[in-house]
Amino acid sequence: MFIVARKNGTWEARESSRTPEGPRSRTLASFRILDSQTAELIRKRASGAVDEDELRQMAARAGVPVEATPADQAGAALLRSFSRGEQPRRAISALLASSLGAGDRPVSHAAEAMSGWIGATQQERSEALVDLLLLADRFPAPARTDSGPGFPRIRSV
């Protein structure tokens, strides 16, 4: 199975097969966003078994917009709460840590820093980008001491 982009902005999940006339492919589903209903349709139409996690990874590698699962949405909301300084009760924290297998994989500092943006809407992201661009406009331009090139002159011997 593979995923291809179409010129009209849609995507297709396709499946290849070998026939006496040569290789053939057939469309399993056409979509704009890979959601659970599309994944189910692909799973039903495919000739072999399709793992939804592998399908989502394949779609992400191809650049397909992928709908967040309910668990991803809940996790993003929880991480955003953490970034605002909110904490669940100790009993819930312990259950979460146990369920997630806390400590299995170390998290980078960069991943922790972006945790507040995981569930951000496009509007929130665009507002933050505008703020950053406005901030960059306020930096003074570097002073040039000479009008010549900014690199050393090359001299032949």
Residue frames as a rotation matrix with the C-alpha (Angstrom) as fourth column:
MET 1
0.587 0.810 0.000 0.00
0.810 -0.587 0.000 0.00
0.000 0.000 -1.000 0.00
PHE 2
-0.656 -0.753 -0.041 1.13
0.751 -0.658 0.059 3.57
-0.072 0.008 0.997 -0.69
ILE 3
0.396 0.740 -0.544 -0.24
0.647 -0.645 -0.407 7.11
-0.652 -0.191 -0.734 -0.53
VAL 4
-0.550 -0.534 0.642 -0.02
0.834 -0.396 0.385 9.60
0.049 0.747 0.663 -3.39
ALA 5
-0.402 0.365 -0.840 -0.91
0.108 -0.892 -0.439 13.27
-0.909 -0.267 0.319 -3.73
ARG 6
0.082 0.509 0.857 -3.36
0.982 0.103 -0.156 14.33
-0.168 0.855 -0.491 -6.44
LYS 7
-0.706 -0.414 0.574 -3.24
0.584 -0.799 0.142 17.65
0.400 0.436 0.806 -8.30
ASN 8
0.043 0.836 0.547 -6.59
0.118 -0.548 0.828 18.80
0.992 0.029 -0.122 -6.85
GLY 9
-0.309 -0.261 0.914 -5.25
-0.773 -0.491 -0.402 18.76
0.554 -0.831 -0.050 -3.26
THR 10
0.747 0.564 0.352 -6.60
-0.665 0.626 0.408 15.34
0.010 -0.538 0.843 -2.32
TRP 11
-0.471 -0.848 0.244 -4.69
-0.856 0.506 0.107 12.20
-0.214 -0.158 -0.964 -1.41
GLU 12
0.557 0.608 -0.566 -5.21
-0.696 0.713 0.081 8.59
0.453 0.349 0.820 -2.44
ALA 13
-0.122 -0.498 0.858 -4.39
-0.685 0.668 0.290 5.41
-0.718 -0.553 -0.423 -0.59
ARG 14
0.444 0.203 -0.873 -3.53
-0.858 0.377 -0.349 2.87
0.258 0.904 0.341 -3.26
GLU 15
0.305 -0.288 0.908 -2.69
-0.381 0.837 0.393 -0.82
-0.873 -0.466 0.146 -3.34
SER 16
-0.146 -0.454 -0.879 -0.49
-0.989 0.079 0.124 -2.57
0.013 0.888 -0.461 -5.89
SER 17
0.401 0.207 0.893 -0.97
-0.274 0.957 -0.099 -6.08
-0.874 -0.205 0.440 -7.20
ARG 18
-0.711 -0.657 -0.250 0.62
-0.510 0.237 0.827 -8.31
-0.484 0.715 -0.504 -9.81
THR 19
0.483 0.854 0.193 -1.55
-0.380 0.403 -0.833 -9.57
-0.789 0.328 0.519 -12.64
PRO 20
0.190 -0.402 0.896 -0.79
0.714 0.683 0.155 -11.62
-0.675 0.610 0.416 -15.78
GLU 21
0.687 0.122 0.716 -1.06
0.649 -0.546 -0.530 -8.34
0.326 0.829 -0.454 -17.74
GLY 22
-0.312 -0.855 0.413 1.48
0.389 -0.512 -0.766 -6.64
0.867 -0.078 0.492 -15.47
PRO 23
-0.781 -0.022 -0.624 1.43
0.616 -0.187 -0.765 -4.59
-0.100 -0.982 0.160 -12.27
ARG 24
-0.080 0.821 0.565 -1.79
0.388 -0.496 0.776 -2.81
0.918 0.282 -0.279 -11.41
SER 25
-0.953 -0.094 -0.287 -2.84
0.302 -0.313 -0.901 -0.47
-0.005 -0.945 0.327 -8.64
ARG 26
-0.072 0.978 0.198 -6.25
0.611 -0.113 0.783 0.38
0.788 0.177 -0.589 -7.35
THR 27
-0.568 -0.048 0.822 -7.50
-0.399 -0.857 -0.325 3.22
0.720 -0.512 0.468 -5.21
LEU 28
-0.581 0.343 -0.738 -8.63
0.730 0.621 -0.287 2.21
0.360 -0.705 -0.611 -1.75
ALA 29
0.429 0.713 -0.555 -9.79
0.849 -0.528 -0.022 5.71
-0.308 -0.462 -0.831 -0.72
SER 30
-0.285 -0.411 0.866 -9.51
0.568 -0.800 -0.193 9.37
0.773 0.437 0.461 -1.72
PHE 31
0.553 0.432 -0.713 -9.38
0.833 -0.261 0.488 11.94
0.025 -0.863 -0.504 1.07
ARG 32
0.479 -0.380 0.791 -8.19
-0.053 -0.912 -0.406 15.37
0.876 0.152 -0.457 2.18
ILE 33
-0.116 -0.453 0.884 -7.51
-0.965 -0.161 -0.209 14.46
0.237 -0.877 -0.419 5.82
LEU 34
-0.417 -0.051 -0.907 -6.75
-0.008 0.999 -0.053 10.98
0.909 -0.015 -0.417 7.12
ASP 35
-0.227 0.422 0.878 -9.31
-0.961 -0.242 -0.132 10.41
0.157 -0.874 0.460 9.86
SER 36
-0.634 -0.040 0.772 -10.60
-0.425 0.852 -0.305 7.26
-0.646 -0.522 -0.557 11.57
GLN 37
0.470 0.861 0.195 -13.45
-0.246 0.340 -0.908 6.78
-0.848 0.378 0.372 9.06
THR 38
0.587 -0.345 -0.732 -11.03
-0.793 -0.065 -0.605 6.95
0.162 0.936 -0.312 6.11
ALA 39
-0.536 -0.820 0.202 -8.66
-0.844 0.519 -0.132 4.54
0.004 -0.241 -0.970 7.87
GLU 40
-0.232 0.554 0.799 -11.57
-0.272 0.752 -0.601 2.13
-0.934 -0.357 -0.023 8.40
LEU 41
0.779 0.529 -0.336 -12.53
-0.424 0.050 -0.904 2.39
-0.461 0.847 0.263 4.71
ILE 42
0.124 -0.836 -0.534 -8.94
-0.935 0.083 -0.346 1.67
0.333 0.542 -0.771 3.68
ARG 43
-0.644 -0.362 0.674 -8.80
-0.649 0.724 -0.232 -1.29
-0.404 -0.587 -0.702 6.06
LYS 44
0.200 0.828 0.524 -12.05
-0.235 0.559 -0.795 -2.74
-0.951 0.036 0.306 4.61
ARG 45
0.872 0.211 -0.441 -11.01
-0.445 -0.032 -0.895 -2.34
-0.203 0.977 0.066 0.97
ALA 46
-0.054 -0.985 -0.164 -7.41
-0.998 0.048 0.042 -3.54
-0.034 0.166 -0.986 1.34
SER 47
0.458 0.182 -0.870 -6.64
-0.429 0.903 -0.036 -7.11
0.779 0.390 0.491 0.33
GLY 48
-0.226 -0.602 -0.766 -4.30
0.517 0.592 -0.618 -7.60
0.825 -0.536 0.177 3.31
ALA 49
0.438 0.320 -0.840 -4.22
0.899 -0.172 0.402 -6.51
-0.016 -0.931 -0.364 6.92
VAL 50
0.002 -0.377 0.926 -3.70
0.282 -0.888 -0.362 -2.78
0.959 0.262 0.105 7.55
ASP 51
-0.136 -0.139 -0.981 -2.37
0.991 -0.034 -0.132 -1.50
-0.015 -0.990 0.142 10.89
GLU 52
0.779 0.557 0.288 -3.84
0.570 -0.820 0.044 1.95
0.261 0.130 -0.957 11.64
ASP 53
0.648 -0.609 -0.457 -0.66
0.076 -0.546 0.834 3.15
-0.758 -0.575 -0.308 13.37
GLU 54
-0.377 -0.795 0.475 1.46
0.584 0.193 0.788 2.19
-0.719 0.574 0.392 10.35
LEU 55
0.124 0.525 0.842 -1.09
0.966 -0.260 0.019 3.86
0.229 0.810 -0.540 8.06
ARG 56
0.949 0.227 -0.220 -0.87
0.289 -0.903 0.317 7.08
-0.127 -0.364 -0.923 10.11
GLN 57
0.202 -0.955 -0.216 2.94
0.128 -0.193 0.973 6.98
-0.971 -0.224 0.083 10.01
MET 58
-0.372 -0.266 0.889 2.89
0.867 0.242 0.435 6.41
-0.331 0.933 0.140 6.25
ALA 59
0.535 0.671 0.514 0.50
0.787 -0.616 -0.016 9.33
0.306 0.413 -0.858 5.81
ALA 60
0.837 -0.271 -0.475 2.62
0.111 -0.766 0.633 11.61
-0.536 -0.583 -0.611 8.02
ARG 61
-0.200 -0.960 0.196 5.75
0.405 0.101 0.909 10.75
-0.892 0.262 0.369 5.99
ALA 62
-0.287 0.173 0.942 3.85
0.956 -0.013 0.294 11.65
0.063 0.985 -0.162 2.79
GLY 63
-0.993 -0.118 0.024 2.75
0.114 -0.986 -0.118 14.98
0.038 -0.114 0.993 4.26
VAL 64
-0.284 0.959 0.008 -0.95
0.389 0.108 0.915 14.10
0.877 0.263 -0.403 4.58
PRO 65
-0.449 0.241 0.861 -2.90
-0.771 -0.591 -0.237 16.03
0.451 -0.770 0.451 7.21
VAL 66
-0.527 0.199 -0.826 -3.73
0.329 0.944 0.017 13.44
0.784 -0.263 -0.563 9.87
GLU 67
0.373 0.741 0.558 -6.61
-0.401 -0.414 0.817 13.85
0.837 -0.528 0.143 12.30
ALA 68
-0.650 -0.600 0.467 -5.49
-0.652 0.125 -0.748 13.54
0.390 -0.790 -0.472 15.89
THR 69
-0.350 0.497 -0.794 -6.81
0.415 0.842 0.344 10.53
0.840 -0.209 -0.501 17.77
PRO 70
0.702 0.652 0.285 -8.91
-0.001 -0.399 0.917 11.15
0.712 -0.645 -0.279 20.90
ALA 71
0.663 -0.530 -0.528 -5.92
0.731 0.310 0.608 10.07
-0.159 -0.789 0.593 23.01
ASP 72
-0.394 -0.818 0.418 -3.66
0.878 -0.470 -0.091 12.57
0.271 0.331 0.904 21.17
GLN 73
-0.001 0.483 0.876 -6.21
0.127 -0.869 0.479 15.35
0.992 0.112 -0.061 21.70
ALA 74
0.924 0.350 -0.152 -6.51
0.163 -0.002 0.987 14.56
0.345 -0.937 -0.059 25.41
GLY 75
0.314 -0.897 -0.311 -2.73
0.932 0.229 0.281 14.33
-0.181 -0.378 0.908 25.77
ALA 76
-0.415 -0.438 0.798 -2.25
0.650 -0.756 -0.078 17.67
0.637 0.486 0.598 24.01
ALA 77
0.439 0.657 0.613 -4.81
-0.047 -0.664 0.746 19.31
0.897 -0.356 -0.260 26.26
LEU 78
0.888 -0.155 -0.433 -3.07
0.460 0.297 0.837 17.87
-0.001 -0.942 0.335 29.33
LEU 79
-0.089 -0.994 0.059 0.35
0.996 -0.089 -0.003 19.10
0.008 0.059 0.998 28.16
ARG 80
-0.219 0.086 0.972 -1.05
0.298 -0.943 0.150 22.57
0.929 0.322 0.180 27.55
SER 81
0.839 0.531 0.115 -2.45
0.019 -0.239 0.971 22.56
0.543 -0.813 -0.211 31.09
PHE 82
0.536 -0.728 -0.428 0.98
0.820 0.329 0.468 21.57
-0.200 -0.601 0.773 32.42
SER 83
-0.345 -0.729 0.591 2.60
0.836 -0.525 -0.161 24.42
0.428 0.438 0.791 30.48
ARG 84
0.109 0.460 0.881 0.24
-0.092 -0.878 0.469 26.86
0.990 -0.132 -0.054 32.25
GLY 85
-0.708 -0.511 0.488 1.33
-0.519 -0.094 -0.850 25.47
0.480 -0.855 -0.198 35.63
GLU 86
0.313 0.873 0.375 -1.79
-0.943 0.239 0.232 23.40
0.113 -0.426 0.898 36.29
GLN 87
-0.803 -0.569 -0.176 -1.33
-0.524 0.815 -0.246 19.94
0.283 -0.105 -0.953 37.82
PRO 88
0.185 0.869 -0.459 -3.76
-0.294 0.495 0.818 17.03
0.938 -0.016 0.347 38.32
ARG 89
0.685 0.111 0.720 -4.32
-0.728 0.120 0.675 15.51
-0.011 -0.987 0.163 41.74
ARG 90
-0.290 -0.910 0.297 -1.62
-0.904 0.363 0.228 13.12
-0.315 -0.202 -0.927 42.99
ALA 91
-0.045 0.334 0.942 -3.77
-0.065 0.940 -0.336 10.03
-0.997 -0.077 -0.021 42.44
ILE 92
0.917 0.398 0.027 -4.40
0.023 0.013 -1.000 10.98
-0.398 0.917 0.003 38.82
SER 93
0.424 -0.848 -0.318 -0.72
-0.905 -0.384 -0.184 11.84
0.034 0.366 -0.930 38.31
ALA 94
-0.376 -0.568 0.732 0.29
-0.632 0.735 0.245 8.43
-0.677 -0.371 -0.636 39.62
LEU 95
0.327 0.589 0.739 -2.22
0.209 0.717 -0.665 6.67
-0.922 0.372 0.111 37.36
LEU 96
0.933 -0.026 -0.360 -1.06
-0.337 -0.419 -0.843 8.67
-0.128 0.908 -0.399 34.34
ALA 97
0.051 -0.998 -0.023 2.60
-0.991 -0.053 0.127 7.92
-0.128 0.017 -0.992 35.06
SER 98
-0.311 -0.104 0.945 1.81
-0.280 0.960 0.013 4.24
-0.908 -0.261 -0.328 35.46
SER 99
0.624 0.665 0.410 -0.27
0.219 0.355 -0.909 4.08
-0.750 0.657 0.076 32.27
LEU 100
0.905 -0.291 -0.310 2.31
-0.420 -0.497 -0.760 5.94
0.067 0.818 -0.572 30.22
GLY 101
0.702 -0.699 -0.137 5.26
0.703 0.711 -0.022 3.96
0.113 -0.081 0.990 31.55
ALA 102
0.952 -0.283 0.118 6.99
-0.293 -0.952 0.085 7.08
0.088 -0.115 -0.989 32.85
GLY 103
0.341 -0.921 0.188 10.74
-0.629 -0.075 0.774 7.10
-0.699 -0.382 -0.605 32.42
ASP 104
0.569 -0.112 0.815 10.85
0.456 0.867 -0.199 4.69
-0.684 0.485 0.545 29.48
ARG 105
0.203 -0.459 0.865 12.02
0.921 -0.211 -0.328 7.30
0.333 0.863 0.380 26.98
PRO 106
-0.353 -0.361 -0.863 13.91
0.661 -0.750 0.043 10.46
-0.663 -0.555 0.503 27.88
VAL 107
0.669 0.620 0.410 12.40
0.741 -0.507 -0.440 13.66
-0.065 0.598 -0.799 26.50
SER 108
-0.356 -0.833 0.422 14.59
0.857 -0.472 -0.208 16.36
0.372 0.288 0.882 24.99
HIS 109
-0.571 0.081 -0.817 14.56
0.467 -0.786 -0.404 19.89
-0.675 -0.612 0.411 26.33
ALA 110
-0.938 0.215 -0.272 13.23
-0.347 -0.605 0.716 21.11
-0.011 0.766 0.642 22.96
ALA 111
-0.517 0.787 -0.337 10.28
0.339 0.550 0.764 18.69
0.786 0.281 -0.551 23.17
GLU 112
-0.257 0.401 -0.879 9.46
0.955 -0.036 -0.295 19.88
-0.150 -0.915 -0.374 26.68
ALA 113
-0.781 -0.115 -0.614 9.67
0.135 -0.991 0.014 23.51
-0.610 -0.072 0.789 25.57
MET 114
-0.849 0.461 -0.258 7.17
-0.427 -0.313 0.848 22.98
0.310 0.830 0.463 22.76
SER 115
-0.805 0.543 -0.241 4.67
0.589 0.779 -0.215 21.02
0.071 -0.315 -0.947 24.86
GLY 116
-0.420 0.658 -0.625 2.51
0.192 -0.608 -0.770 24.11
-0.887 -0.443 0.129 25.29
TRP 117
-0.397 0.205 -0.895 2.07
-0.802 -0.551 0.230 24.33
-0.446 0.809 0.383 21.52
ILE 118
-0.958 -0.050 0.281 1.05
0.056 0.932 0.358 20.73
-0.280 0.359 -0.890 20.83
GLY 119
-0.297 0.929 0.221 -2.67
0.905 0.347 -0.247 21.37
-0.306 0.126 -0.944 20.91
ALA 120
-0.497 0.071 -0.865 -2.51
0.003 -0.997 -0.083 24.98
-0.868 -0.044 0.495 19.71
THR 121
0.547 0.747 0.378 -4.98
0.498 0.072 -0.864 26.04
-0.673 0.661 -0.332 17.05
GLN 122
-0.016 -0.509 0.861 -3.89
0.978 -0.187 -0.093 27.52
0.208 0.840 0.501 13.73
GLN 123
0.687 0.346 0.640 -5.14
0.248 -0.938 0.241 30.90
0.684 -0.007 -0.730 14.96
GLU 124
0.927 -0.369 -0.069 -2.93
-0.013 -0.215 0.977 30.74
-0.375 -0.904 -0.204 18.09
ARG 125
0.184 -0.903 0.387 0.08
0.790 0.371 0.489 29.68
-0.585 0.216 0.782 16.04
SER 126
0.131 -0.107 0.986 -0.43
0.843 -0.511 -0.167 32.43
0.521 0.853 0.023 13.47
GLU 127
0.920 0.212 0.329 -0.76
0.015 -0.859 0.511 35.07
0.392 -0.465 -0.794 16.21
ALA 128
0.678 -0.734 -0.049 2.49
0.207 0.127 0.970 33.87
-0.706 -0.668 0.237 17.78
LEU 129
0.016 -0.675 0.738 4.24
0.980 0.157 0.123 34.02
-0.199 0.721 0.664 14.39
VAL 130
0.496 0.224 0.839 3.03
0.479 -0.876 -0.048 37.60
0.725 0.426 -0.542 13.83
ASP 131
0.990 -0.140 0.020 4.31
-0.086 -0.489 0.868 38.53
-0.112 -0.861 -0.496 17.30
LEU 132
0.348 -0.917 0.195 7.73
0.571 0.372 0.732 37.02
-0.744 -0.143 0.653 16.51
LEU 133
0.032 -0.305 0.952 7.92
0.964 -0.242 -0.111 38.84
0.264 0.921 0.286 13.18
LEU 134
0.774 0.288 0.564 7.01
0.160 -0.951 0.266 42.14
0.612 -0.116 -0.782 14.85
LEU 135
0.835 -0.542 -0.090 9.69
0.070 -0.057 0.996 41.50
-0.545 -0.838 -0.009 17.47
ALA 136
0.089 -0.840 0.534 12.29
0.886 0.312 0.343 40.84
-0.455 0.443 0.772 14.76
ASP 137
0.342 0.102 0.934 11.37
0.705 -0.685 -0.183 44.14
0.621 0.721 -0.307 13.09
ARG 138
0.982 0.079 0.174 12.24
-0.053 -0.762 0.646 46.00
0.184 -0.643 -0.744 16.30
PHE 139
0.452 -0.890 -0.064 15.86
0.677 0.295 0.675 44.75
-0.581 -0.348 0.735 16.35
PRO 140
0.541 -0.307 -0.783 18.25
-0.465 -0.885 0.026 47.45
-0.701 0.350 -0.621 15.15
ALA 141
0.961 -0.269 -0.067 20.01
0.054 0.417 -0.907 46.85
0.272 0.868 0.415 11.85
PRO 142
0.448 -0.865 -0.228 23.70
0.774 0.247 0.583 46.01
-0.447 -0.438 0.780 12.26
ALA 143
0.736 -0.262 -0.624 25.97
-0.318 -0.948 0.023 49.01
-0.597 0.181 -0.781 11.78
ARG 144
0.710 -0.541 0.450 28.25
0.699 0.467 -0.542 48.78
0.084 0.699 0.710 8.74
THR 145
0.398 -0.654 -0.643 31.65
0.264 -0.590 0.763 50.35
-0.879 -0.473 -0.062 9.21
ASP 146
-0.652 -0.620 -0.436 32.71
-0.282 -0.337 0.899 50.24
-0.704 0.709 0.045 5.55
SER 147
0.337 0.818 -0.466 30.98
-0.765 -0.051 -0.642 49.98
-0.549 0.573 0.609 2.23
GLY 148
-0.388 -0.581 -0.715 33.24
-0.881 0.461 0.104 47.18
0.269 0.671 -0.691 0.97
PRO 149
0.217 0.456 -0.863 32.65
-0.241 0.882 0.405 43.45
0.946 0.120 0.302 1.09
GLY 150
0.586 0.119 0.801 32.36
-0.802 -0.053 0.595 41.82
0.113 -0.991 0.065 4.49
PHE 151
0.931 -0.329 0.157 35.02
0.291 0.930 0.223 39.20
-0.219 -0.162 0.962 3.84
PRO 152
0.219 -0.922 -0.318 38.86
-0.052 -0.336 0.940 39.33
-0.974 -0.190 -0.121 3.66
ARG 153
0.615 -0.098 -0.782 40.45
-0.769 -0.296 -0.567 40.19
-0.176 0.950 -0.258 0.34
ILE 154
0.724 -0.394 0.566 42.10
0.376 0.914 0.154 37.32
-0.578 0.101 0.810 -1.50
ARG 155
0.516 -0.649 -0.559 45.57
-0.766 -0.642 0.039 38.15
-0.385 0.408 -0.828 -2.75
SER 156
0.963 -0.263 -0.056 47.58
0.191 0.815 -0.548 36.09
0.190 0.517 0.835 -5.21
VAL 157
0.575 -0.812 -0.103 51.28
-0.015 -0.137 0.990 35.55
-0.818 -0.568 -0.091 -4.64
